[in-house]
Amino acid sequence: MSKLGTERWRLNKVGPALLALVLLCLCATGVFGQATDESSQPAPPVAPQQIIVKDSASKRFRQTLWSDQKAIWTSPFHLNDGRPATIAALPLIAGTAALIATDQDAAKWLPNTPYQVKWSKRVSQIGAIYTLGGVVGGFMLVGKKKDEPEIFNTGRSSARALINAVIVNYSLKYITARERPIDNDGQGRFWKGGDSFPSGHSMESWAIATVIARSKSPMWFKITTCAVATAVSLSRWGAQRHFPSDILAGGVMGGLIGNFVATRANEDRMARP
């Protein structure tokens, strides 16, 4: 490869990858520092008749999501223990950068047989949005029917984490536009109209798993949930739908979003009279 060709390869591959890592850092740091957004403060007292007439659960939920997204996307401007918040994300950046450098080879490490791809796709369906939506909806339904506030709150926080993860995931997919492993000989180039980075199945599964891990659920259930999230994440590699770096980025960011939501939900409950 000529020197000019090498430089072009660096611009097309490494340059966009570094930008993707910066974007990843900016989003992920939103949940490293538990900076409290002004919109998360307890609302001022409102007359009882106003609450009954004007307030609603759906309206409060939309306001909560807006507050969450504002905190996540403005997090680069916050400080974490007196340091720039991005410093806390350096291990994540380093790990993702190392995987991006080996992604093209890693896609060929597995046998990639039709049997492997078929079963990996089946396992990954557990982490699809509609499946996860059914799970969190089931939590809320069971909690409501059995009058178990803890189960209902876990389901509600899981739904909140899921929606936040979906918004962040699709935003980053649009910005990074990375090719999937099955596209263009598995080069995994950024800014080429793809939607590989980061893995949505991994991010959304780990967002919910982290909320459950922070809840008062039985330990066996917490371990099982994390094991399922791990299986879903790895299945996206086996199904040739994502590179390892997509999966790592999605999983870590999902865990951070889940932790962020669980922390805020606990703060909101404690703030109630």
C-alpha positions as CSV (number, residue, x, y, z in Angstrom):
1,M,0.0,0.0,0.0
2,S,1.4,3.4,-1.0
3,K,2.0,6.1,1.5
4,L,-1.0,8.1,0.1
5,G,-3.2,5.0,0.4
6,T,-2.1,4.5,4.0
7,E,-3.0,8.0,4.9
8,R,-6.4,7.7,3.3
9,W,-7.0,4.5,5.3
10,R,-6.2,6.3,8.5
11,L,-8.5,9.2,7.7
12,N,-11.4,6.9,6.8
13,K,-10.9,4.3,9.6
14,V,-9.1,5.8,12.5
15,G,-10.3,9.4,12.3
16,P,-14.0,8.5,12.5
17,A,-13.3,5.9,15.2
18,L,-11.7,8.5,17.4
19,L,-14.6,10.8,16.9
20,A,-17.0,8.0,17.8
21,L,-15.0,7.4,21.0
22,V,-15.3,11.1,21.9
23,L,-19.1,10.9,21.4
24,L,-19.2,7.7,23.5
25,C,-17.2,9.5,26.2
26,L,-19.5,12.5,26.2
27,C,-22.6,10.3,26.6
28,A,-21.2,7.8,29.1
29,T,-19.9,10.5,31.5
30,G,-23.5,11.5,32.0
31,V,-23.8,8.7,34.5
32,F,-20.4,8.6,36.1
33,G,-20.9,11.8,38.1
34,Q,-24.3,11.8,39.7
35,A,-24.7,15.5,39.0
36,T,-28.2,16.5,39.9
37,D,-30.0,18.5,37.2
38,E,-32.1,21.4,38.4
39,S,-35.1,19.7,36.9
40,S,-34.7,16.7,39.3
41,Q,-35.3,18.9,42.3
42,P,-38.6,18.4,44.2
43,A,-41.3,20.4,42.6
44,P,-42.7,23.4,44.6
45,P,-45.9,22.8,46.5
46,V,-49.0,22.8,44.4
47,A,-52.5,23.2,45.4
48,P,-54.4,19.9,45.7
49,Q,-57.0,20.8,43.2
50,Q,-54.2,21.6,40.6
51,I,-52.7,18.2,41.1
52,I,-55.9,16.4,40.4
53,V,-56.9,18.5,37.4
54,K,-53.6,19.1,35.6
55,D,-51.1,16.5,36.7
56,S,-50.9,13.0,35.3
57,A,-48.6,10.0,35.4
58,S,-47.9,10.1,31.7
59,K,-47.0,13.8,31.9
60,R,-44.7,13.3,34.8
61,F,-43.0,10.4,33.0
62,R,-42.4,12.5,29.9
63,Q,-40.9,15.3,32.1
64,T,-38.7,12.7,33.8
65,L,-37.4,11.4,30.5
66,W,-36.7,15.0,29.3
67,S,-34.8,15.6,32.5
68,D,-32.8,12.4,32.1
69,Q,-31.8,13.2,28.5
70,K,-30.8,16.7,29.4
71,A,-28.5,15.4,32.2
72,I,-27.0,12.8,29.9
73,W,-26.2,15.0,26.9
74,T,-25.0,18.0,29.0
75,S,-22.8,15.9,31.2
76,P,-19.5,16.9,29.5
77,F,-20.0,20.3,31.1
78,H,-20.3,18.8,34.6
79,L,-17.4,18.0,37.0
80,N,-16.8,14.7,38.7
81,D,-15.1,15.0,42.1
82,G,-13.3,18.2,41.0
83,R,-12.0,16.6,37.7
84,P,-13.4,16.8,34.2
85,A,-16.0,14.1,33.9
86,T,-14.3,12.7,30.8
87,I,-11.3,11.5,32.9
88,A,-13.6,8.9,34.5
89,A,-14.3,7.5,31.0
90,L,-10.7,7.0,30.0
91,P,-10.7,3.2,30.7
92,L,-13.8,2.8,28.5
93,I,-12.3,4.8,25.7
94,A,-9.0,2.8,25.8
95,G,-10.9,-0.5,25.8
96,T,-13.1,0.5,23.0
97,A,-10.2,1.9,21.0
98,A,-8.3,-1.4,21.4
99,L,-11.3,-3.4,20.2
100,I,-11.9,-1.1,17.2
101,A,-8.3,-1.7,16.1
102,T,-9.0,-5.5,16.0
103,D,-12.6,-5.5,15.0
104,Q,-12.1,-6.6,11.4
105,D,-10.0,-9.6,12.5
106,A,-12.3,-10.4,15.5
107,A,-15.2,-10.8,13.1
108,K,-13.4,-13.8,11.7
109,W,-12.4,-15.5,15.0
110,L,-15.7,-17.4,15.3
111,P,-16.5,-20.3,12.9
112,N,-19.4,-18.2,11.5
113,T,-21.3,-21.4,10.5
114,P,-25.0,-21.1,9.5
115,Y,-25.9,-23.0,12.7
116,Q,-23.9,-20.5,14.9
117,V,-25.5,-17.5,13.2
118,K,-29.0,-18.9,13.4
119,W,-28.9,-19.7,17.1
120,S,-27.1,-16.4,17.9
121,K,-30.0,-14.5,16.2
122,R,-32.5,-16.5,18.2
123,V,-30.8,-15.7,21.5
124,S,-30.4,-12.1,20.6
125,Q,-34.2,-11.7,20.2
126,I,-34.4,-11.7,24.0
127,G,-32.7,-8.3,23.9
128,A,-35.1,-6.9,21.2
129,I,-37.0,-3.7,22.2
130,Y,-40.4,-5.5,22.0
131,T,-39.2,-8.3,24.2
132,L,-37.7,-6.0,26.8
133,G,-40.7,-3.8,26.7
134,G,-42.9,-6.8,27.5
135,V,-40.7,-7.7,30.4
136,V,-40.8,-4.3,32.0
137,G,-44.5,-4.1,31.3
138,G,-45.0,-7.4,33.0
139,F,-43.1,-6.1,36.1
140,M,-45.4,-3.2,36.3
141,L,-48.6,-5.3,35.8
142,V,-47.6,-7.9,38.4
143,G,-46.6,-5.2,40.9
144,K,-50.0,-3.4,40.4
145,K,-52.1,-6.6,40.5
146,K,-50.3,-7.9,43.7
147,D,-50.1,-4.5,45.3
148,E,-46.3,-4.8,45.5
149,P,-44.8,-1.3,45.2
150,E,-41.2,-2.5,45.0
151,I,-42.0,-4.7,41.9
152,F,-44.0,-1.9,40.3
153,N,-41.2,0.6,40.9
154,T,-38.6,-1.8,39.5
155,G,-40.7,-2.2,36.4
156,R,-41.2,1.6,36.1
157,S,-37.5,2.3,36.5
158,S,-36.6,-0.4,34.0
159,A,-39.0,1.2,31.5
160,R,-37.4,4.6,32.1
161,A,-33.9,3.1,31.6
162,L,-35.0,1.3,28.5
163,I,-36.4,4.4,26.8
164,N,-33.4,6.5,27.7
165,A,-31.1,3.8,26.3
166,V,-33.1,3.6,23.1
167,I,-32.9,7.4,22.6
168,V,-29.2,7.5,23.2
169,N,-28.5,4.4,21.1
170,Y,-30.3,5.6,18.0
171,S,-28.8,9.1,18.3
172,L,-25.3,7.6,18.4
173,K,-26.0,5.2,15.6
174,Y,-27.1,8.1,13.4
175,I,-24.1,10.2,14.3
176,T,-21.4,7.5,13.9
177,A,-23.1,5.6,10.9
178,R,-20.8,2.6,11.2
179,E,-21.0,-0.3,8.8
180,R,-22.0,-3.7,10.2
181,P,-19.7,-6.8,10.0
182,I,-21.6,-8.1,7.0
183,D,-21.3,-4.9,5.1
184,N,-18.5,-4.1,2.7
185,D,-16.3,-7.1,3.6
186,G,-16.5,-6.3,7.3
187,Q,-14.4,-3.2,7.2
188,G,-16.5,-1.5,9.9
189,R,-15.9,2.0,8.7
190,F,-17.6,4.9,10.4
191,W,-19.7,7.6,8.6
192,K,-20.7,5.2,5.8
193,G,-24.5,5.1,6.5
194,G,-24.5,2.0,8.7
195,D,-26.0,1.5,12.2
196,S,-23.6,-0.8,14.0
197,F,-22.2,1.5,16.7
198,P,-23.1,1.0,19.5
199,S,-25.1,-2.3,19.9
200,G,-28.7,-1.5,20.9
201,H,-29.4,-5.0,22.2
202,S,-26.4,-4.8,24.5
203,M,-27.1,-1.3,25.7
204,E,-30.8,-1.8,26.4
205,S,-30.3,-5.2,28.0
206,W,-27.7,-3.9,30.4
207,A,-29.7,-0.8,31.2
208,I,-32.5,-3.0,32.5
209,A,-30.2,-5.5,34.1
210,T,-28.4,-2.7,36.1
211,V,-31.7,-1.3,37.3
212,I,-32.7,-4.8,38.5
213,A,-29.3,-5.3,40.1
214,R,-29.8,-2.1,42.1
215,S,-33.3,-3.1,43.2
216,K,-34.4,-5.3,46.2
217,S,-34.9,-8.3,43.9
218,P,-33.6,-11.7,45.1
219,M,-29.9,-12.3,44.4
220,W,-30.6,-15.3,42.1
221,F,-32.8,-13.1,40.0
222,K,-30.2,-10.3,39.7
223,I,-27.5,-12.8,38.7
224,T,-29.8,-14.4,36.2
225,T,-30.7,-11.1,34.7
226,C,-27.0,-10.1,34.3
227,A,-26.3,-13.5,32.8
228,V,-29.0,-13.1,30.2
229,A,-27.7,-9.6,29.3
230,T,-24.3,-11.1,28.8
231,A,-25.7,-13.8,26.6
232,V,-27.7,-11.3,24.5
233,S,-24.6,-9.1,24.1
234,L,-22.3,-12.0,22.9
235,S,-25.0,-13.3,20.6
236,R,-24.8,-10.1,18.6
237,W,-21.2,-11.0,17.8
238,G,-22.1,-14.6,16.9
239,A,-25.0,-13.4,14.7
240,Q,-22.5,-11.2,12.8
241,R,-24.6,-8.1,13.6
242,H,-22.0,-6.2,15.6
243,F,-18.3,-5.9,16.2
244,P,-16.9,-6.5,19.8
245,S,-16.3,-2.8,20.2
246,D,-20.0,-2.1,19.4
247,I,-21.0,-4.6,22.1
248,L,-18.6,-3.3,24.7
249,A,-19.6,0.3,24.2
250,G,-23.3,-0.6,24.2
251,G,-23.0,-2.8,27.3
252,V,-21.0,-0.3,29.4
253,M,-23.2,2.7,28.4
254,G,-26.3,0.7,29.1
255,G,-25.0,-0.2,32.6
256,L,-24.2,3.5,33.2
257,I,-27.7,4.6,32.1
258,G,-29.3,1.9,34.3
259,N,-27.2,3.0,37.3
260,F,-28.1,6.7,36.6
261,V,-31.8,5.9,36.4
262,A,-31.8,3.7,39.5
263,T,-30.0,6.5,41.5
264,R,-32.4,9.2,40.4
265,A,-35.4,7.0,41.1
266,N,-34.2,6.4,44.6
267,E,-33.6,10.1,45.1
268,D,-37.1,10.9,43.8
269,R,-38.7,8.4,46.2
270,M,-36.7,9.8,49.2
271,A,-37.8,13.3,48.3
272,R,-41.4,12.5,48.5
273,P,-43.2,13.3,51.8
